[in-house]
């Protein structure tokens, strides 16, 4: 059993049957002649792309995203720890108590 090359139009039609027309995967497979595994994969990828397109960050969230980067968090934690050095260790690191 070999693979059949499916055009972009055929993929789009199969996805449309499942998403817009609410066909079940097996029924859409009968209509289009593609395999159920391929059709499930196409629909899954299409839905993932739709979710990704809808989840764009708002400008006010960009600052939060930047502040929550792992390196920014690590720097903030290090600054707090440096400020809390005991006085006898401050001498070792060249800081006056």
Rosetta constraint file for C-alpha pairs under 8 A:
AtomPair CA 6 CA 10 HARMONIC 6.20 0.50
AtomPair CA 6 CA 11 HARMONIC 6.74 0.50
AtomPair CA 7 CA 11 HARMONIC 6.39 0.50
AtomPair CA 8 CA 12 HARMONIC 6.08 0.50
AtomPair CA 9 CA 13 HARMONIC 6.11 0.50
AtomPair CA 10 CA 14 HARMONIC 6.16 0.50
AtomPair CA 10 CA 32 HARMONIC 7.47 0.50
AtomPair CA 11 CA 15 HARMONIC 6.14 0.50
AtomPair CA 11 CA 39 HARMONIC 7.98 0.50
AtomPair CA 11 CA 42 HARMONIC 7.48 0.50
AtomPair CA 12 CA 16 HARMONIC 6.02 0.50
AtomPair CA 13 CA 17 HARMONIC 6.22 0.50
AtomPair CA 14 CA 18 HARMONIC 6.61 0.50
AtomPair CA 14 CA 28 HARMONIC 6.37 0.50
AtomPair CA 14 CA 29 HARMONIC 7.62 0.50
AtomPair CA 14 CA 32 HARMONIC 6.31 0.50
AtomPair CA 14 CA 39 HARMONIC 7.15 0.50
AtomPair CA 15 CA 19 HARMONIC 5.98 0.50
AtomPair CA 15 CA 39 HARMONIC 7.26 0.50
AtomPair CA 15 CA 42 HARMONIC 6.91 0.50
AtomPair CA 15 CA 43 HARMONIC 5.71 0.50
AtomPair CA 15 CA 46 HARMONIC 7.86 0.50
AtomPair CA 16 CA 20 HARMONIC 5.24 0.50
AtomPair CA 16 CA 21 HARMONIC 6.58 0.50
AtomPair CA 17 CA 21 HARMONIC 4.79 0.50
AtomPair CA 17 CA 22 HARMONIC 6.33 0.50
AtomPair CA 17 CA 23 HARMONIC 5.60 0.50
AtomPair CA 17 CA 28 HARMONIC 6.23 0.50
AtomPair CA 18 CA 22 HARMONIC 4.90 0.50
AtomPair CA 18 CA 23 HARMONIC 4.63 0.50
AtomPair CA 18 CA 24 HARMONIC 6.16 0.50
AtomPair CA 18 CA 25 HARMONIC 6.55 0.50
AtomPair CA 18 CA 28 HARMONIC 6.56 0.50
AtomPair CA 18 CA 43 HARMONIC 7.61 0.50
AtomPair CA 19 CA 23 HARMONIC 7.47 0.50
AtomPair CA 19 CA 43 HARMONIC 7.65 0.50
AtomPair CA 23 CA 27 HARMONIC 6.13 0.50
AtomPair CA 23 CA 28 HARMONIC 5.81 0.50
AtomPair CA 24 CA 28 HARMONIC 6.10 0.50
AtomPair CA 25 CA 29 HARMONIC 6.07 0.50
AtomPair CA 25 CA 36 HARMONIC 6.30 0.50
AtomPair CA 25 CA 39 HARMONIC 7.07 0.50
AtomPair CA 25 CA 40 HARMONIC 7.05 0.50
AtomPair CA 26 CA 30 HARMONIC 6.34 0.50
AtomPair CA 26 CA 36 HARMONIC 6.36 0.50
AtomPair CA 27 CA 31 HARMONIC 6.39 0.50
AtomPair CA 28 CA 32 HARMONIC 6.11 0.50
AtomPair CA 29 CA 33 HARMONIC 5.30 0.50
AtomPair CA 29 CA 34 HARMONIC 5.21 0.50
AtomPair CA 29 CA 35 HARMONIC 6.06 0.50
AtomPair CA 29 CA 36 HARMONIC 6.06 0.50
AtomPair CA 29 CA 39 HARMONIC 7.36 0.50
AtomPair CA 30 CA 34 HARMONIC 7.51 0.50
AtomPair CA 34 CA 38 HARMONIC 7.10 0.50
AtomPair CA 34 CA 39 HARMONIC 6.87 0.50
AtomPair CA 35 CA 39 HARMONIC 6.30 0.50
AtomPair CA 36 CA 40 HARMONIC 6.03 0.50
AtomPair CA 37 CA 41 HARMONIC 6.22 0.50
AtomPair CA 38 CA 42 HARMONIC 6.17 0.50
AtomPair CA 39 CA 43 HARMONIC 6.12 0.50
AtomPair CA 40 CA 44 HARMONIC 6.00 0.50
AtomPair CA 41 CA 45 HARMONIC 6.11 0.50
AtomPair CA 42 CA 46 HARMONIC 6.08 0.50
AtomPair CA 43 CA 47 HARMONIC 6.10 0.50
AtomPair CA 44 CA 48 HARMONIC 6.13 0.50
AtomPair CA 45 CA 49 HARMONIC 6.15 0.50
AtomPair CA 46 CA 50 HARMONIC 6.26 0.50
AtomPair CA 47 CA 51 HARMONIC 6.22 0.50
AtomPair CA 48 CA 52 HARMONIC 6.14 0.50
AtomPair CA 49 CA 53 HARMONIC 6.09 0.50
AtomPair CA 50 CA 54 HARMONIC 6.28 0.50
AtomPair CA 51 CA 55 HARMONIC 6.26 0.50
AtomPair CA 52 CA 56 HARMONIC 7.44 0.50
AtomPair CA 57 CA 61 HARMONIC 6.20 0.50
AtomPair CA 57 CA 62 HARMONIC 6.61 0.50
AtomPair CA 58 CA 62 HARMONIC 6.60 0.50
AtomPair CA 59 CA 63 HARMONIC 7.61 0.50
AtomPair CA 60 CA 64 HARMONIC 7.56 0.50
AtomPair CA 61 CA 65 HARMONIC 6.21 0.50
AtomPair CA 62 CA 66 HARMONIC 6.23 0.50
AtomPair CA 63 CA 67 HARMONIC 6.17 0.50
AtomPair CA 64 CA 68 HARMONIC 6.09 0.50
AtomPair CA 65 CA 69 HARMONIC 6.58 0.50
AtomPair CA 66 CA 72 HARMONIC 7.72 0.50
AtomPair CA 67 CA 72 HARMONIC 5.97 0.50
AtomPair CA 67 CA 73 HARMONIC 7.08 0.50
AtomPair CA 68 CA 72 HARMONIC 6.52 0.50
AtomPair CA 68 CA 73 HARMONIC 6.17 0.50
AtomPair CA 69 CA 73 HARMONIC 6.30 0.50
AtomPair CA 70 CA 74 HARMONIC 6.14 0.50
AtomPair CA 71 CA 75 HARMONIC 6.17 0.50
AtomPair CA 72 CA 76 HARMONIC 6.25 0.50
AtomPair CA 73 CA 77 HARMONIC 6.19 0.50
AtomPair CA 74 CA 78 HARMONIC 6.13 0.50
AtomPair CA 75 CA 79 HARMONIC 6.19 0.50
AtomPair CA 76 CA 80 HARMONIC 6.43 0.50
AtomPair CA 77 CA 81 HARMONIC 6.26 0.50
AtomPair CA 78 CA 82 HARMONIC 6.05 0.50
AtomPair CA 79 CA 83 HARMONIC 6.31 0.50
AtomPair CA 80 CA 84 HARMONIC 6.45 0.50
AtomPair CA 81 CA 85 HARMONIC 6.61 0.50
AtomPair CA 85 CA 89 HARMONIC 6.18 0.50
AtomPair CA 85 CA 90 HARMONIC 6.16 0.50
AtomPair CA 86 CA 90 HARMONIC 6.39 0.50
AtomPair CA 87 CA 91 HARMONIC 6.77 0.50
AtomPair CA 87 CA 96 HARMONIC 7.78 0.50
AtomPair CA 87 CA 97 HARMONIC 5.38 0.50
AtomPair CA 88 CA 92 HARMONIC 7.10 0.50
AtomPair CA 89 CA 93 HARMONIC 6.43 0.50
AtomPair CA 90 CA 94 HARMONIC 6.09 0.50
AtomPair CA 90 CA 95 HARMONIC 4.76 0.50
AtomPair CA 90 CA 96 HARMONIC 6.21 0.50
AtomPair CA 90 CA 97 HARMONIC 6.52 0.50
AtomPair CA 91 CA 95 HARMONIC 5.46 0.50
AtomPair CA 91 CA 96 HARMONIC 6.15 0.50
AtomPair CA 91 CA 97 HARMONIC 7.49 0.50
